[in-house]
Amino acid sequence: MFAGVNWLGVGLGFVAAFVLGWLYYSPKGFYPIWSQSAGVRHEPGDPMGASFGSLVLGLLLYAVFVGVMMARGQLGPLVLGYSNNAFKKLGAVSRRVDAGSWGLSGVVMILAQWLVGGA
């Protein structure tokens, strides 16, 4: 399953998507409209360890998935983004923001693969 996977591209894509996500969901990014639409409010000191850990794990698995798909010459991972949010009971704006984040992360991961010669 992992034959031909460009692990450098996976790592670079993961790091780049993580940084992009940090900026994307920052207070100067989409966090204000996302949190309003989702009905979520975070306060300083809220315990975020489990949420952050699952985010990192999920993003790493997404980077591996993109690497596997790229090794097979397929760009299909981007279609999963919005369906991932269709079952959440969040506002439409927050679902679109999340889908945009998923799609941008996938594009960044694909570009990372190409940058280091993975496809």
Biopython code that builds the backbone (N, CA, C, O; Angstrom):
import numpy as np
from Bio.PDB.StructureBuilder import StructureBuilder

atoms = [
    (1, "MET", "N", (0.815, -1.196, 0.000)),
    (1, "MET", "CA", (0.000, 0.000, 0.000)),
    (1, "MET", "C", (0.862, 1.265, 0.000)),
    (1, "MET", "O", (0.480, 2.276, -0.590)),
    (2, "PHE", "N", (1.993, 1.211, 0.644)),
    (2, "PHE", "CA", (2.834, 2.404, 0.776)),
    (2, "PHE", "C", (3.979, 2.447, -0.243)),
    (2, "PHE", "O", (4.861, 3.301, -0.154)),
    (3, "ALA", "N", (3.961, 1.528, -1.202)),
    (3, "ALA", "CA", (5.016, 1.509, -2.214)),
    (3, "ALA", "C", (4.985, 2.801, -3.028)),
    (3, "ALA", "O", (3.936, 3.220, -3.517)),
    (4, "GLY", "N", (6.137, 3.413, -3.159)),
    (4, "GLY", "CA", (6.255, 4.621, -3.962)),
    (4, "GLY", "C", (5.850, 5.911, -3.275)),
    (4, "GLY", "O", (5.898, 6.979, -3.886)),
    (5, "VAL", "N", (5.449, 5.827, -2.005)),
    (5, "VAL", "CA", (5.037, 7.041, -1.292)),
    (5, "VAL", "C", (6.262, 7.910, -1.036)),
    (5, "VAL", "O", (7.292, 7.425, -0.567)),
    (6, "ASN", "N", (6.145, 9.166, -1.341)),
    (6, "ASN", "CA", (7.217, 10.128, -1.108)),
    (6, "ASN", "C", (7.049, 10.673, 0.320)),
    (6, "ASN", "O", (6.273, 11.601, 0.550)),
    (7, "TRP", "N", (7.781, 10.092, 1.266)),
    (7, "TRP", "CA", (7.606, 10.454, 2.674)),
    (7, "TRP", "C", (8.073, 11.875, 2.977)),
    (7, "TRP", "O", (7.545, 12.525, 3.879)),
    (8, "LEU", "N", (9.053, 12.353, 2.232)),
    (8, "LEU", "CA", (9.458, 13.752, 2.392)),
    (8, "LEU", "C", (8.310, 14.674, 1.987)),
    (8, "LEU", "O", (8.040, 15.668, 2.662)),
    (9, "GLY", "N", (7.640, 14.345, 0.890)),
    (9, "GLY", "CA", (6.476, 15.112, 0.456)),
    (9, "GLY", "C", (5.339, 15.046, 1.459)),
    (9, "GLY", "O", (4.650, 16.041, 1.689)),
    (10, "VAL", "N", (5.137, 13.868, 2.063)),
    (10, "VAL", "CA", (4.106, 13.721, 3.099)),
    (10, "VAL", "C", (4.420, 14.641, 4.280)),
    (10, "VAL", "O", (3.548, 15.367, 4.758)),
    (11, "GLY", "N", (5.667, 14.605, 4.744)),
    (11, "GLY", "CA", (6.060, 15.439, 5.884)),
    (11, "GLY", "C", (5.970, 16.917, 5.572)),
    (11, "GLY", "O", (5.467, 17.699, 6.379)),
    (12, "LEU", "N", (6.457, 17.304, 4.402)),
    (12, "LEU", "CA", (6.397, 18.706, 4.009)),
    (12, "LEU", "C", (4.952, 19.167, 3.849)),
    (12, "LEU", "O", (4.598, 20.269, 4.266)),
    (13, "GLY", "N", (4.126, 18.331, 3.251)),
    (13, "GLY", "CA", (2.709, 18.657, 3.093)),
    (13, "GLY", "C", (2.006, 18.793, 4.425)),
    (13, "GLY", "O", (1.191, 19.698, 4.609)),
    (14, "PHE", "N", (2.314, 17.899, 5.363)),
    (14, "PHE", "CA", (1.727, 17.973, 6.701)),
    (14, "PHE", "C", (2.094, 19.289, 7.385)),
    (14, "PHE", "O", (1.225, 19.988, 7.907)),
    (15, "VAL", "N", (3.380, 19.621, 7.378)),
    (15, "VAL", "CA", (3.836, 20.848, 8.042)),
    (15, "VAL", "C", (3.229, 22.074, 7.371)),
    (15, "VAL", "O", (2.753, 22.983, 8.053)),
    (16, "ALA", "N", (3.241, 22.106, 6.047)),
    (16, "ALA", "CA", (2.693, 23.253, 5.322)),
    (16, "ALA", "C", (1.192, 23.398, 5.579)),
    (16, "ALA", "O", (0.708, 24.512, 5.778)),
    (17, "ALA", "N", (0.454, 22.290, 5.576)),
    (17, "ALA", "CA", (-0.988, 22.343, 5.830)),
    (17, "ALA", "C", (-1.274, 22.748, 7.271)),
    (17, "ALA", "O", (-2.248, 23.454, 7.532)),
    (18, "PHE", "N", (-0.436, 22.309, 8.211)),
    (18, "PHE", "CA", (-0.606, 22.696, 9.609)),
    (18, "PHE", "C", (-0.442, 24.209, 9.765)),
    (18, "PHE", "O", (-1.254, 24.861, 10.422)),
    (19, "VAL", "N", (0.602, 24.758, 9.162)),
    (19, "VAL", "CA", (0.841, 26.209, 9.238)),
    (19, "VAL", "C", (-0.303, 26.958, 8.555)),
    (19, "VAL", "O", (-0.791, 27.960, 9.078)),
    (20, "LEU", "N", (-0.730, 26.474, 7.387)),
    (20, "LEU", "CA", (-1.847, 27.095, 6.689)),
    (20, "LEU", "C", (-3.104, 27.074, 7.563)),
    (20, "LEU", "O", (-3.809, 28.079, 7.656)),
    (21, "GLY", "N", (-3.384, 25.946, 8.196)),
    (21, "GLY", "CA", (-4.550, 25.834, 9.070)),
    (21, "GLY", "C", (-4.474, 26.771, 10.256)),
    (21, "GLY", "O", (-5.481, 27.352, 10.662)),
    (22, "TRP", "N", (-3.285, 26.920, 10.813)),
    (22, "TRP", "CA", (-3.094, 27.841, 11.935)),
    (22, "TRP", "C", (-3.452, 29.265, 11.510)),
    (22, "TRP", "O", (-4.122, 29.990, 12.246)),
    (23, "LEU", "N", (-3.001, 29.660, 10.321)),
    (23, "LEU", "CA", (-3.328, 30.987, 9.803)),
    (23, "LEU", "C", (-4.806, 31.082, 9.410)),
    (23, "LEU", "O", (-5.458, 32.089, 9.684)),
    (24, "TYR", "N", (-5.322, 30.053, 8.781)),
    (24, "TYR", "CA", (-6.693, 30.016, 8.282)),
    (24, "TYR", "C", (-7.705, 30.191, 9.411)),
    (24, "TYR", "O", (-8.678, 30.933, 9.281)),
    (25, "TYR", "N", (-7.458, 29.491, 10.525)),
    (25, "TYR", "CA", (-8.384, 29.550, 11.662)),
    (25, "TYR", "C", (-7.943, 30.545, 12.740)),
    (25, "TYR", "O", (-8.434, 30.483, 13.867)),
    (26, "SER", "N", (-7.042, 31.441, 12.416)),
    (26, "SER", "CA", (-6.585, 32.425, 13.390)),
    (26, "SER", "C", (-7.653, 33.502, 13.580)),
    (26, "SER", "O", (-8.585, 33.597, 12.782)),
    (27, "PRO", "N", (-7.521, 34.314, 14.635)),
    (27, "PRO", "CA", (-8.478, 35.412, 14.843)),
    (27, "PRO", "C", (-8.524, 36.397, 13.673)),
    (27, "PRO", "O", (-9.550, 37.046, 13.463)),
    (28, "LYS", "N", (-7.447, 36.521, 12.915)),
    (28, "LYS", "CA", (-7.449, 37.404, 11.745)),
    (28, "LYS", "C", (-7.867, 36.653, 10.477)),
    (28, "LYS", "O", (-8.024, 37.256, 9.416)),
    (29, "GLY", "N", (-8.042, 35.357, 10.595)),
    (29, "GLY", "CA", (-8.496, 34.533, 9.475)),
    (29, "GLY", "C", (-9.995, 34.287, 9.588)),
    (29, "GLY", "O", (-10.777, 35.210, 9.820)),
    (30, "PHE", "N", (-10.381, 33.019, 9.420)),
    (30, "PHE", "CA", (-11.799, 32.675, 9.396)),
    (30, "PHE", "C", (-12.381, 32.283, 10.760)),
    (30, "PHE", "O", (-13.572, 31.984, 10.848)),
    (31, "TYR", "N", (-11.568, 32.278, 11.823)),
    (31, "TYR", "CA", (-12.089, 31.851, 13.127)),
    (31, "TYR", "C", (-13.314, 32.648, 13.577)),
    (31, "TYR", "O", (-14.278, 32.037, 14.039)),
    (32, "PRO", "N", (-13.327, 33.976, 13.468)),
    (32, "PRO", "CA", (-14.508, 34.711, 13.955)),
    (32, "PRO", "C", (-15.817, 34.293, 13.275)),
    (32, "PRO", "O", (-16.820, 34.087, 13.959)),
    (33, "ILE", "N", (-15.826, 34.164, 11.943)),
    (33, "ILE", "CA", (-17.082, 33.785, 11.291)),
    (33, "ILE", "C", (-17.372, 32.294, 11.475)),
    (33, "ILE", "O", (-18.532, 31.887, 11.536)),
    (34, "TRP", "N", (-16.307, 31.476, 11.562)),
    (34, "TRP", "CA", (-16.503, 30.046, 11.798)),
    (34, "TRP", "C", (-17.140, 29.814, 13.160)),
    (34, "TRP", "O", (-18.129, 29.091, 13.275)),
    (35, "SER", "N", (-16.570, 30.430, 14.195)),
    (35, "SER", "CA", (-17.069, 30.197, 15.558)),
    (35, "SER", "C", (-18.481, 30.729, 15.733)),
    (35, "SER", "O", (-19.285, 30.123, 16.440)),
    (36, "GLN", "N", (-18.793, 31.852, 15.102)),
    (36, "GLN", "CA", (-20.150, 32.397, 15.194)),
    (36, "GLN", "C", (-21.151, 31.448, 14.536)),
    (36, "GLN", "O", (-22.207, 31.169, 15.103)),
    (37, "SER", "N", (-20.824, 30.955, 13.349)),
    (37, "SER", "CA", (-21.707, 30.049, 12.636)),
    (37, "SER", "C", (-21.834, 28.696, 13.337)),
    (37, "SER", "O", (-22.906, 28.091, 13.346)),
    (38, "ALA", "N", (-20.735, 28.231, 13.922)),
    (38, "ALA", "CA", (-20.730, 26.924, 14.592)),
    (38, "ALA", "C", (-21.302, 26.991, 16.001)),
    (38, "ALA", "O", (-21.610, 25.958, 16.597)),
    (39, "GLY", "N", (-21.445, 28.198, 16.535)),
    (39, "GLY", "CA", (-21.916, 28.327, 17.909)),
    (39, "GLY", "C", (-20.873, 27.912, 18.921)),
    (39, "GLY", "O", (-21.210, 27.441, 20.007)),
    (40, "VAL", "N", (-19.606, 28.083, 18.574)),
    (40, "VAL", "CA", (-18.493, 27.680, 19.431)),
    (40, "VAL", "C", (-17.787, 28.920, 19.935)),
    (40, "VAL", "O", (-17.550, 29.868, 19.185)),
    (41, "ARG", "N", (-17.455, 28.902, 21.209)),
    (41, "ARG", "CA", (-16.700, 30.014, 21.771)),
    (41, "ARG", "C", (-15.607, 29.447, 22.668)),
    (41, "ARG", "O", (-15.884, 28.735, 23.634)),
    (42, "HIS", "N", (-14.375, 29.769, 22.336)),
    (42, "HIS", "CA", (-13.239, 29.321, 23.137)),
    (42, "HIS", "C", (-12.756, 30.470, 23.993)),
    (42, "HIS", "O", (-12.674, 31.614, 23.545)),
    (43, "GLU", "N", (-12.446, 30.153, 25.204)),
    (43, "GLU", "CA", (-11.912, 31.142, 26.137)),
    (43, "GLU", "C", (-10.466, 30.787, 26.454)),
    (43, "GLU", "O", (-10.092, 29.615, 26.403)),
    (44, "PRO", "N", (-9.648, 31.783, 26.781)),
    (44, "PRO", "CA", (-8.280, 31.469, 27.212)),
    (44, "PRO", "C", (-8.307, 30.492, 28.391)),
    (44, "PRO", "O", (-9.073, 30.661, 29.340)),
    (45, "GLY", "N", (-7.476, 29.494, 28.309)),
    (45, "GLY", "CA", (-7.407, 28.494, 29.372)),
    (45, "GLY", "C", (-8.305, 27.294, 29.155)),
    (45, "GLY", "O", (-8.256, 26.352, 29.946)),
    (46, "ASP", "N", (-9.138, 27.290, 28.095)),
    (46, "ASP", "CA", (-9.955, 26.114, 27.807)),
    (46, "ASP", "C", (-9.036, 24.924, 27.524)),
    (46, "ASP", "O", (-8.023, 25.080, 26.841)),
    (47, "PRO", "N", (-9.376, 23.738, 28.039)),
    (47, "PRO", "CA", (-8.549, 22.561, 27.746)),
    (47, "PRO", "C", (-8.728, 22.147, 26.284)),
    (47, "PRO", "O", (-9.808, 21.724, 25.873)),
    (48, "MET", "N", (-7.663, 22.275, 25.519)),
    (48, "MET", "CA", (-7.738, 21.995, 24.095)),
    (48, "MET", "C", (-6.816, 20.855, 23.675)),
    (48, "MET", "O", (-6.680, 20.581, 22.483)),
    (49, "GLY", "N", (-6.183, 20.190, 24.635)),
    (49, "GLY", "CA", (-5.208, 19.150, 24.316)),
    (49, "GLY", "C", (-5.750, 18.039, 23.445)),
    (49, "GLY", "O", (-5.130, 17.687, 22.442)),
    (50, "ALA", "N", (-6.904, 17.474, 23.806)),
    (50, "ALA", "CA", (-7.471, 16.367, 23.035)),
    (50, "ALA", "C", (-7.883, 16.830, 21.647)),
    (50, "ALA", "O", (-7.664, 16.122, 20.664)),
    (51, "SER", "N", (-8.477, 18.008, 21.560)),
    (51, "SER", "CA", (-8.885, 18.539, 20.254)),
    (51, "SER", "C", (-7.669, 18.772, 19.367)),
    (51, "SER", "O", (-7.673, 18.418, 18.189)),
    (52, "PHE", "N", (-6.643, 19.363, 19.935)),
    (52, "PHE", "CA", (-5.436, 19.650, 19.177)),
    (52, "PHE", "C", (-4.760, 18.352, 18.742)),
    (52, "PHE", "O", (-4.304, 18.239, 17.604)),
    (53, "GLY", "N", (-4.695, 17.384, 19.635)),
    (53, "GLY", "CA", (-4.083, 16.098, 19.313)),
    (53, "GLY", "C", (-4.816, 15.380, 18.195)),
    (53, "GLY", "O", (-4.183, 14.823, 17.299)),
    (54, "SER", "N", (-6.151, 15.385, 18.236)),
    (54, "SER", "CA", (-6.908, 14.723, 17.173)),
    (54, "SER", "C", (-6.769, 15.476, 15.856)),
    (54, "SER", "O", (-6.762, 14.862, 14.789)),
    (55, "LEU", "N", (-6.657, 16.792, 15.920)),
    (55, "LEU", "CA", (-6.428, 17.583, 14.711)),
    (55, "LEU", "C", (-5.092, 17.219, 14.079)),
    (55, "LEU", "O", (-5.021, 17.011, 12.867)),
    (56, "VAL", "N", (-4.041, 17.138, 14.872)),
    (56, "VAL", "CA", (-2.710, 16.802, 14.357)),
    (56, "VAL", "C", (-2.717, 15.393, 13.763)),
    (56, "VAL", "O", (-2.187, 15.172, 12.674)),
    (57, "LEU", "N", (-3.314, 14.449, 14.477)),
    (57, "LEU", "CA", (-3.383, 13.071, 13.973)),
    (57, "LEU", "C", (-4.176, 13.003, 12.672)),
    (57, "LEU", "O", (-3.751, 12.350, 11.719)),
    (58, "GLY", "N", (-5.316, 13.667, 12.628)),
    (58, "GLY", "CA", (-6.129, 13.659, 11.418)),
    (58, "GLY", "C", (-5.412, 14.282, 10.232)),
    (58, "GLY", "O", (-5.490, 13.770, 9.116)),
    (59, "LEU", "N", (-4.715, 15.386, 10.471)),
    (59, "LEU", "CA", (-3.984, 16.047, 9.398)),
    (59, "LEU", "C", (-2.824, 15.178, 8.917)),
    (59, "LEU", "O", (-2.540, 15.130, 7.721)),
    (60, "LEU", "N", (-2.157, 14.494, 9.841)),
    (60, "LEU", "CA", (-1.078, 13.588, 9.461)),
    (60, "LEU", "C", (-1.611, 12.420, 8.624)),
    (60, "LEU", "O", (-1.004, 12.044, 7.621)),
    (61, "LEU", "N", (-2.736, 11.854, 9.036)),
    (61, "LEU", "CA", (-3.332, 10.765, 8.257)),
    (61, "LEU", "C", (-3.778, 11.252, 6.878)),
    (61, "LEU", "O", (-3.660, 10.522, 5.894)),
    (62, "TYR", "N", (-4.286, 12.472, 6.806)),
    (62, "TYR", "CA", (-4.674, 13.050, 5.516)),
    (62, "TYR", "C", (-3.441, 13.201, 4.621)),
    (62, "TYR", "O", (-3.500, 12.906, 3.428)),
    (63, "ALA", "N", (-2.327, 13.658, 5.196)),
    (63, "ALA", "CA", (-1.085, 13.802, 4.421)),
    (63, "ALA", "C", (-0.612, 12.447, 3.900)),
    (63, "ALA", "O", (-0.158, 12.348, 2.760)),
    (64, "VAL", "N", (-0.712, 11.407, 4.723)),
    (64, "VAL", "CA", (-0.330, 10.052, 4.278)),
    (64, "VAL", "C", (-1.274, 9.595, 3.163)),
    (64, "VAL", "O", (-0.827, 9.033, 2.162)),
    (65, "PHE", "N", (-2.564, 9.834, 3.333)),
    (65, "PHE", "CA", (-3.544, 9.466, 2.312)),
    (65, "PHE", "C", (-3.241, 10.154, 0.980)),
    (65, "PHE", "O", (-3.267, 9.518, -0.074)),
    (66, "VAL", "N", (-2.955, 11.452, 1.035)),
    (66, "VAL", "CA", (-2.606, 12.181, -0.185)),
    (66, "VAL", "C", (-1.332, 11.584, -0.794)),
    (66, "VAL", "O", (-1.248, 11.419, -2.011)),
    (67, "GLY", "N", (-0.347, 11.263, 0.041)),
    (67, "GLY", "CA", (0.883, 10.644, -0.459)),
    (67, "GLY", "C", (0.630, 9.316, -1.144)),
    (67, "GLY", "O", (1.216, 9.040, -2.190)),
    (68, "VAL", "N", (-0.232, 8.490, -0.571)),
    (68, "VAL", "CA", (-0.569, 7.194, -1.167)),
    (68, "VAL", "C", (-1.295, 7.408, -2.495)),
    (68, "VAL", "O", (-0.991, 6.748, -3.488)),
    (69, "MET", "N", (-2.255, 8.333, -2.505)),
    (69, "MET", "CA", (-2.992, 8.603, -3.736)),
    (69, "MET", "C", (-2.077, 9.168, -4.823)),
    (69, "MET", "O", (-2.209, 8.815, -5.994)),
    (70, "MET", "N", (-1.159, 10.037, -4.438)),
    (70, "MET", "CA", (-0.224, 10.607, -5.408)),
    (70, "MET", "C", (0.705, 9.521, -5.965)),
    (70, "MET", "O", (1.048, 9.547, -7.146)),
    (71, "ALA", "N", (1.106, 8.579, -5.130)),
    (71, "ALA", "CA", (1.971, 7.486, -5.589)),
    (71, "ALA", "C", (1.260, 6.643, -6.645)),
    (71, "ALA", "O", (1.904, 5.989, -7.465)),
    (72, "ARG", "N", (-0.071, 6.663, -6.618)),
    (72, "ARG", "CA", (-0.855, 5.916, -7.596)),
    (72, "ARG", "C", (-1.346, 6.792, -8.750)),
    (72, "ARG", "O", (-2.079, 6.324, -9.621)),
    (73, "GLY", "N", (-0.938, 8.067, -8.752)),
    (73, "GLY", "CA", (-1.326, 8.975, -9.830)),
    (73, "GLY", "C", (-2.758, 9.444, -9.757)),
    (73, "GLY", "O", (-3.353, 9.770, -10.784)),
    (74, "GLN", "N", (-3.335, 9.485, -8.545)),
    (74, "GLN", "CA", (-4.728, 9.895, -8.376)),
    (74, "GLN", "C", (-4.807, 11.149, -7.522)),
    (74, "GLN", "O", (-4.090, 11.277, -6.529)),
    (75, "LEU", "N", (-5.676, 12.069, -7.905)),
    (75, "LEU", "CA", (-5.859, 13.303, -7.143)),
    (75, "LEU", "C", (-7.212, 13.337, -6.439)),
    (75, "LEU", "O", (-7.711, 14.419, -6.130)),
    (76, "GLY", "N", (-7.798, 12.210, -6.186)),
    (76, "GLY", "CA", (-9.131, 12.114, -5.621)),
    (76, "GLY", "C", (-9.365, 12.597, -4.204)),
    (76, "GLY", "O", (-10.525, 12.812, -3.852)),
    (77, "PRO", "N", (-8.350, 12.788, -3.354)),
    (77, "PRO", "CA", (-8.633, 13.092, -1.950)),
    (77, "PRO", "C", (-9.443, 14.352, -1.715)),
    (77, "PRO", "O", (-10.096, 14.465, -0.677)),
    (78, "LEU", "N", (-9.427, 15.289, -2.624)),
    (78, "LEU", "CA", (-10.104, 16.557, -2.373)),
    (78, "LEU", "C", (-11.617, 16.440, -2.353)),
    (78, "LEU", "O", (-12.281, 17.304, -1.780)),
    (79, "VAL", "N", (-12.182, 15.413, -2.952)),
    (79, "VAL", "CA", (-13.638, 15.297, -3.004)),
    (79, "VAL", "C", (-14.241, 14.941, -1.648)),
    (79, "VAL", "O", (-15.452, 15.073, -1.472)),
    (80, "LEU", "N", (-13.458, 14.506, -0.713)),
    (80, "LEU", "CA", (-13.981, 14.088, 0.589)),
    (80, "LEU", "C", (-14.281, 15.252, 1.516)),
    (80, "LEU", "O", (-14.969, 15.067, 2.520)),
    (81, "GLY", "N", (-13.797, 16.422, 1.219)),
    (81, "GLY", "CA", (-13.872, 17.558, 2.135)),
    (81, "GLY", "C", (-15.252, 17.940, 2.597)),
    (81, "GLY", "O", (-15.515, 17.946, 3.799)),
    (82, "TYR", "N", (-16.138, 18.257, 1.686)),
    (82, "TYR", "CA", (-17.436, 18.762, 2.113)),
    (82, "TYR", "C", (-18.314, 17.662, 2.678)),
    (82, "TYR", "O", (-19.083, 17.917, 3.604)),
    (83, "SER", "N", (-18.226, 16.451, 2.154)),
    (83, "SER", "CA", (-19.044, 15.369, 2.691)),
    (83, "SER", "C", (-18.688, 15.100, 4.152)),
    (83, "SER", "O", (-19.529, 14.639, 4.924)),
    (84, "ASN", "N", (-17.440, 15.389, 4.530)),
    (84, "ASN", "CA", (-17.018, 15.244, 5.909)),
    (84, "ASN", "C", (-17.834, 16.130, 6.835)),
    (84, "ASN", "O", (-18.061, 15.770, 7.990)),
    (85, "ASN", "N", (-18.278, 17.279, 6.350)),
    (85, "ASN", "CA", (-19.001, 18.228, 7.187)),
    (85, "ASN", "C", (-20.512, 18.157, 7.030)),
    (85, "ASN", "O", (-21.227, 18.822, 7.779)),
    (86, "ALA", "N", (-21.014, 17.394, 6.104)),
    (86, "ALA", "CA", (-22.442, 17.375, 5.831)),
    (86, "ALA", "C", (-23.264, 16.853, 7.011)),
    (86, "ALA", "O", (-24.442, 17.192, 7.129)),
    (87, "PHE", "N", (-22.684, 16.052, 7.869)),
    (87, "PHE", "CA", (-23.434, 15.463, 8.967)),
    (87, "PHE", "C", (-23.293, 16.231, 10.280)),
    (87, "PHE", "O", (-23.943, 15.900, 11.271)),
    (88, "LYS", "N", (-22.446, 17.250, 10.283)),
    (88, "LYS", "CA", (-22.290, 18.066, 11.484)),
    (88, "LYS", "C", (-23.458, 19.027, 11.590)),
    (88, "LYS", "O", (-23.960, 19.521, 10.580)),
    (89, "LYS", "N", (-23.884, 19.288, 12.799)),
    (89, "LYS", "CA", (-24.973, 20.237, 13.000)),
    (89, "LYS", "C", (-24.406, 21.623, 13.254)),
    (89, "LYS", "O", (-24.673, 22.249, 14.280)),
    (90, "LEU", "N", (-23.618, 22.085, 12.292)),
    (90, "LEU", "CA", (-23.018, 23.405, 12.364)),
    (90, "LEU", "C", (-23.711, 24.307, 11.364)),
    (90, "LEU", "O", (-24.446, 23.838, 10.495)),
    (91, "GLY", "N", (-23.472, 25.606, 11.489)),
    (91, "GLY", "CA", (-24.018, 26.536, 10.518)),
    (91, "GLY", "C", (-23.388, 26.339, 9.158)),
    (91, "GLY", "O", (-22.302, 25.772, 9.035)),
    (92, "ALA", "N", (-24.089, 26.820, 8.129)),
    (92, "ALA", "CA", (-23.612, 26.658, 6.752)),
    (92, "ALA", "C", (-22.267, 27.332, 6.542)),
    (92, "ALA", "O", (-21.412, 26.800, 5.834)),
    (93, "VAL", "N", (-22.072, 28.492, 7.147)),
    (93, "VAL", "CA", (-20.807, 29.210, 6.969)),
    (93, "VAL", "C", (-19.658, 28.390, 7.545)),
    (93, "VAL", "O", (-18.615, 28.262, 6.904)),
    (94, "SER", "N", (-19.827, 27.837, 8.735)),
    (94, "SER", "CA", (-18.745, 27.054, 9.345)),
    (94, "SER", "C", (-18.456, 25.799, 8.534)),
    (94, "SER", "O", (-17.301, 25.386, 8.433)),
    (95, "ARG", "N", (-19.487, 25.181, 7.952)),
    (95, "ARG", "CA", (-19.252, 24.013, 7.094)),
    (95, "ARG", "C", (-18.460, 24.401, 5.852)),
    (95, "ARG", "O", (-17.583, 23.652, 5.421)),
    (96, "ARG", "N", (-18.757, 25.556, 5.274)),
    (96, "ARG", "CA", (-18.009, 26.007, 4.097)),
    (96, "ARG", "C", (-16.567, 26.361, 4.457)),
    (96, "ARG", "O", (-15.642, 26.069, 3.698)),
    (97, "VAL", "N", (-16.380, 26.988, 5.615)),
    (97, "VAL", "CA", (-15.020, 27.323, 6.065)),
    (97, "VAL", "C", (-14.226, 26.034, 6.265)),
    (97, "VAL", "O", (-13.078, 25.943, 5.829)),
    (98, "ASP", "N", (-14.823, 25.037, 6.920)),
    (98, "ASP", "CA", (-14.142, 23.755, 7.129)),
    (98, "ASP", "C", (-13.834, 23.063, 5.802)),
    (98, "ASP", "O", (-12.748, 22.510, 5.632)),
    (99, "ALA", "N", (-14.782, 23.088, 4.860)),
    (99, "ALA", "CA", (-14.548, 22.473, 3.556)),
    (99, "ALA", "C", (-13.419, 23.186, 2.819)),
    (99, "ALA", "O", (-12.607, 22.548, 2.149)),
    (100, "GLY", "N", (-13.372, 24.512, 2.947)),
    (100, "GLY", "CA", (-12.284, 25.271, 2.333)),
    (100, "GLY", "C", (-10.946, 24.908, 2.923)),
    (100, "GLY", "O", (-9.954, 24.788, 2.205)),
    (101, "SER", "N", (-10.915, 24.731, 4.233)),
    (101, "SER", "CA", (-9.678, 24.339, 4.903)),
    (101, "SER", "C", (-9.223, 22.963, 4.422)),
    (101, "SER", "O", (-8.045, 22.759, 4.131)),
    (102, "TRP", "N", (-10.156, 22.029, 4.341)),
    (102, "TRP", "CA", (-9.840, 20.671, 3.882)),
    (102, "TRP", "C", (-9.296, 20.712, 2.462)),
    (102, "TRP", "O", (-8.276, 20.091, 2.164)),
    (103, "GLY", "N", (-9.979, 21.446, 1.585)),
    (103, "GLY", "CA", (-9.546, 21.534, 0.196)),
    (103, "GLY", "C", (-8.191, 22.197, 0.050)),
    (103, "GLY", "O", (-7.339, 21.709, -0.691)),
    (104, "LEU", "N", (-7.980, 23.312, 0.753)),
    (104, "LEU", "CA", (-6.683, 23.994, 0.696)),
    (104, "LEU", "C", (-5.567, 23.107, 1.237)),
    (104, "LEU", "O", (-4.465, 23.080, 0.687)),
    (105, "SER", "N", (-5.856, 22.387, 2.310)),
    (105, "SER", "CA", (-4.857, 21.468, 2.853)),
    (105, "SER", "C", (-4.475, 20.419, 1.820)),
    (105, "SER", "O", (-3.296, 20.107, 1.655)),
    (106, "GLY", "N", (-5.469, 19.874, 1.124)),
    (106, "GLY", "CA", (-5.189, 18.883, 0.087)),
    (106, "GLY", "C", (-4.349, 19.451, -1.038)),
    (106, "GLY", "O", (-3.417, 18.803, -1.513)),
    (107, "VAL", "N", (-4.678, 20.664, -1.466)),
    (107, "VAL", "CA", (-3.900, 21.306, -2.533)),
    (107, "VAL", "C", (-2.459, 21.527, -2.082)),
    (107, "VAL", "O", (-1.523, 21.275, -2.841)),
    (108, "VAL", "N", (-2.283, 21.996, -0.851)),
    (108, "VAL", "CA", (-0.933, 22.227, -0.315)),
    (108, "VAL", "C", (-0.160, 20.915, -0.240)),
    (108, "VAL", "O", (1.032, 20.878, -0.548)),
    (109, "MET", "N", (-0.827, 19.844, 0.165)),
    (109, "MET", "CA", (-0.158, 18.548, 0.250)),
    (109, "MET", "C", (0.235, 18.027, -1.130)),
    (109, "MET", "O", (1.315, 17.461, -1.295)),
    (110, "ILE", "N", (-0.634, 18.215, -2.116)),
    (110, "ILE", "CA", (-0.313, 17.805, -3.487)),
    (110, "ILE", "C", (0.860, 18.627, -4.010)),
    (110, "ILE", "O", (1.781, 18.080, -4.616)),
    (111, "LEU", "N", (0.829, 19.933, -3.777)),
    (111, "LEU", "CA", (1.936, 20.785, -4.218)),
    (111, "LEU", "C", (3.250, 20.385, -3.554)),
    (111, "LEU", "O", (4.307, 20.424, -4.184)),
    (112, "ALA", "N", (3.180, 19.998, -2.273)),
    (112, "ALA", "CA", (4.390, 19.545, -1.569)),
    (112, "ALA", "C", (4.949, 18.291, -2.225)),
    (112, "ALA", "O", (6.164, 18.146, -2.366)),
    (113, "GLN", "N", (4.055, 17.380, -2.628)),
    (113, "GLN", "CA", (4.497, 16.158, -3.322)),
    (113, "GLN", "C", (5.206, 16.524, -4.624)),
    (113, "GLN", "O", (6.281, 16.003, -4.920)),
    (114, "TRP", "N", (4.598, 17.421, -5.399)),
    (114, "TRP", "CA", (5.209, 17.834, -6.663)),
    (114, "TRP", "C", (6.515, 18.565, -6.443)),
    (114, "TRP", "O", (7.466, 18.395, -7.207)),
    (115, "LEU", "N", (6.565, 19.383, -5.396)),
    (115, "LEU", "CA", (7.771, 20.166, -5.110)),
    (115, "LEU", "C", (8.985, 19.275, -4.873)),
    (115, "LEU", "O", (10.090, 19.597, -5.309)),
    (116, "VAL", "N", (8.784, 18.177, -4.194)),
    (116, "VAL", "CA", (9.912, 17.291, -3.894)),
    (116, "VAL", "C", (9.974, 16.101, -4.856)),
    (116, "VAL", "O", (10.664, 15.115, -4.598)),
    (117, "GLY", "N", (9.242, 16.212, -5.969)),
    (117, "GLY", "CA", (9.367, 15.199, -7.019)),
    (117, "GLY", "C", (8.592, 13.934, -6.787)),
    (117, "GLY", "O", (9.010, 12.871, -7.246)),
    (118, "GLY", "N", (7.471, 14.006, -6.086)),
    (118, "GLY", "CA", (6.710, 12.799, -5.780)),
    (118, "GLY", "C", (5.722, 12.377, -6.839)),
    (118, "GLY", "O", (5.178, 11.275, -6.766)),
    (119, "ALA", "N", (5.473, 13.224, -7.824)),
    (119, "ALA", "CA", (4.492, 12.818, -8.841)),
    (119, "ALA", "C", (4.865, 13.394, -10.186)),
    (119, "ALA", "O", (4.163, 13.166, -11.171)),
]
sb = StructureBuilder()
sb.init_structure("model")
sb.init_model(0)
sb.init_chain("A")
sb.init_seg("    ")
for serial, (resi, resn, name, xyz) in enumerate(atoms, 1):
    if name == "N":
        sb.init_residue(resn, " ", resi, " ")
    sb.init_atom(name, np.array(xyz, "f"), 0.0, 1.0, " ", f" {name:<3s}", serial, name[0])
structure = sb.get_structure()
